[in-house]
Amino acid sequence: MNNVILIGMPGAGKSTLGVLLAKTLGMTFLDTDLLIQQREKALLPAIIAQRGVDGFLEVEGQVCAGLHAQNAVIATGGSVVYQPEGMANLRALGTVVYLKWGYRTLSRRLGNLKNRGVVLRPGQTLRMLYDERVPLYEKYAHLTVDCGRQDIEHTLQRVLQALKKFENPSKE
């Protein structure tokens, strides 16, 4: 396994799970949101406010398209799936895992969307965002792991099992 790339909605646990997964597998951990903040020298909400949604998505796409990593777990921002070039690079870098949550559970997990740096267009609700993104996550994922009703340890085990099965399909 070269890299593991985590995608999913905001609040899905990509960063939290990513750190645990990297420790368990002896890999490096990268968070593309942090790479964007480092490049832009600003927090995500400030970048979105300054550049607008499309400007932020452009920056996110550039960061992900230019990313080079080896032996890393990479947590992405939830909006990464809007950038085909960035997703093509991520898919080439390793195994893309979609952390899937149901809408109701996600809406309970999320706090203030603006403070989290969630990319919402004017008038767009979380439900609209969820319905728009789920097909994109499913399109780009090599693996989908249903996280519903799981604590972080169970989710970690499910991801590890899915990765093992994906890499060794004949060994059940």
matplotlib code that plots the C-alpha trace (Angstrom):
import matplotlib.pyplot as plt

x = [0.0, 1.5, -1.0, -4.5, -6.6, -9.7, -12.7, -16.1, -18.4, -17.2, -17.5, -17.0, -13.9, -11.3, -8.7, -9.3, -9.4, -6.4, -4.1, -5.1, -4.8, -1.4, -0.2, -1.6, 0.0, 3.3, 2.6, 2.9, -0.3, -1.1, -4.2, -4.9, -6.8, -3.7, -1.6, -4.0, -3.8, 0.0, 0.2, -2.3, -1.2, -4.8, -7.5, -10.0, -13.0, -10.8, -9.7, -13.3, -14.4, -11.5, -11.5, -15.1, -16.2, -14.8, -11.4, -11.1, -12.0, -9.3, -6.7, -7.8, -7.6, -4.1, -2.8, -4.3, -3.2, 0.4, 0.6, 3.4, 3.4, 4.7, 3.6, 1.0, -2.5, -4.0, -7.2, -8.8, -11.3, -14.9, -15.0, -12.0, -14.3, -15.2, -11.7, -11.2, -7.5, -6.9, -8.9, -7.1, -3.8, -5.1, -6.4, -3.0, -1.3, -3.1, -6.3, -9.2, -11.5, -14.9, -16.0, -19.8, -22.3, -26.0, -27.3, -29.0, -26.0, -23.7, -26.0, -25.8, -22.0, -21.4, -21.3, -21.1, -20.5, -18.9, -16.3, -15.4, -14.5, -17.3, -17.7, -21.4, -22.8, -25.3, -28.6, -27.2, -28.2, -26.3, -28.9, -28.3, -24.6, -24.9, -27.1, -24.7, -21.5, -22.5, -22.5, -19.0, -17.6, -19.0, -17.5, -14.0, -13.7, -11.9, -13.5, -16.6, -16.7, -20.1, -19.3, -22.9, -23.4, -19.7, -17.2, -13.8, -12.2, -14.8, -14.5, -10.7, -11.1, -13.6, -11.2, -8.3, -10.3, -11.5, -8.0, -6.7, -9.4, -8.9, -5.2, -5.5, -8.9, -8.2, -7.4, -10.8]
y = [0.0, 3.3, 5.9, 5.9, 8.9, 9.6, 11.4, 12.3, 14.9, 17.5, 15.9, 12.4, 12.0, 12.0, 13.9, 12.1, 8.7, 9.6, 10.2, 6.8, 5.0, 6.5, 5.4, 1.9, 1.4, 3.2, 5.9, 9.6, 11.7, 14.6, 16.9, 18.8, 21.5, 22.2, 22.2, 24.8, 27.0, 26.8, 27.7, 30.6, 31.7, 31.9, 29.8, 28.1, 30.4, 33.4, 31.9, 31.2, 34.7, 36.4, 34.3, 33.0, 29.4, 29.1, 30.7, 28.3, 25.3, 26.4, 26.5, 23.1, 21.6, 23.0, 21.7, 18.2, 18.0, 18.9, 16.7, 14.1, 11.6, 8.2, 5.9, 8.5, 8.6, 11.8, 13.4, 15.7, 18.5, 17.5, 19.6, 18.0, 15.9, 19.0, 19.2, 16.4, 17.1, 16.9, 13.7, 12.1, 12.8, 11.5, 8.3, 7.8, 8.2, 5.4, 3.9, 6.4, 5.5, 7.2, 7.4, 7.2, 8.6, 9.0, 12.6, 12.7, 11.5, 13.9, 16.9, 16.0, 15.6, 19.0, 22.2, 25.7, 25.1, 28.5, 28.0, 24.6, 26.1, 24.2, 25.3, 26.3, 28.4, 31.2, 29.6, 26.0, 23.9, 21.0, 18.6, 20.1, 19.8, 16.2, 15.2, 16.9, 15.4, 11.7, 10.7, 12.3, 10.5, 7.2, 8.0, 8.6, 6.0, 2.8, 1.7, 2.8, 2.2, 2.7, 4.5, 4.6, 3.8, 3.1, 4.7, 5.6, 2.3, 0.3, 2.6, 2.2, -1.6, -1.5, 0.6, -1.7, -4.7, -3.0, -2.1, -5.6, -7.1, -4.6, -5.3, -9.1, -9.9, -13.6, -14.0, -13.8]
z = [0.0, -1.1, 0.3, 1.8, 0.9, 3.0, 1.4, 2.8, 4.1, 6.7, 10.1, 8.8, 10.9, 8.1, 10.1, 13.4, 11.8, 9.5, 12.5, 14.1, 10.8, 10.1, 13.6, 13.2, 9.8, 10.5, 7.9, 7.8, 8.2, 5.8, 6.0, 2.7, 4.7, 6.7, 3.5, 2.0, 5.1, 5.1, 1.4, 1.7, 5.2, 6.3, 7.9, 5.7, 6.6, 5.8, 2.4, 1.5, 2.6, 0.7, -2.5, -2.6, -3.1, -6.6, -5.6, -2.7, -4.8, -7.3, -4.5, -3.2, -6.6, -7.2, -3.8, -4.4, -8.1, -7.0, -4.0, -3.9, -1.0, -0.2, 2.6, 3.9, 5.1, 3.5, 4.9, 2.4, 2.6, 1.9, -1.3, -2.9, -5.1, -7.1, -8.6, -11.2, -11.6, -7.9, -7.6, -10.5, -8.7, -5.4, -7.1, -8.7, -5.4, -3.6, -2.4, -2.0, 0.9, 1.2, 4.9, 4.5, 7.0, 6.8, 6.6, 10.0, 11.8, 10.0, 10.7, 14.4, 14.3, 12.6, 14.6, 13.0, 9.3, 8.7, 11.5, 10.0, 6.6, 4.9, 1.3, 1.0, -1.9, -1.0, -0.2, -0.1, 2.9, 4.4, 2.9, -0.6, -0.1, 1.0, -1.9, -4.3, -3.0, -2.2, -5.9, -6.3, -3.3, -4.7, -8.1, -6.9, -4.1, -4.5, -1.3, 0.7, 4.4, 6.1, 9.4, 10.7, 14.4, 14.9, 17.4, 16.1, 17.1, 15.2, 12.2, 12.3, 12.3, 9.4, 7.3, 8.0, 7.1, 3.8, 2.9, 3.6, 1.5, -1.3, -1.5, -1.2, -2.9, -3.1, 0.6, 2.4]

ax = plt.figure().add_subplot(projection="3d")
ax.plot(x, y, z, "-o")
ax.set_aspect("equal")
plt.show()
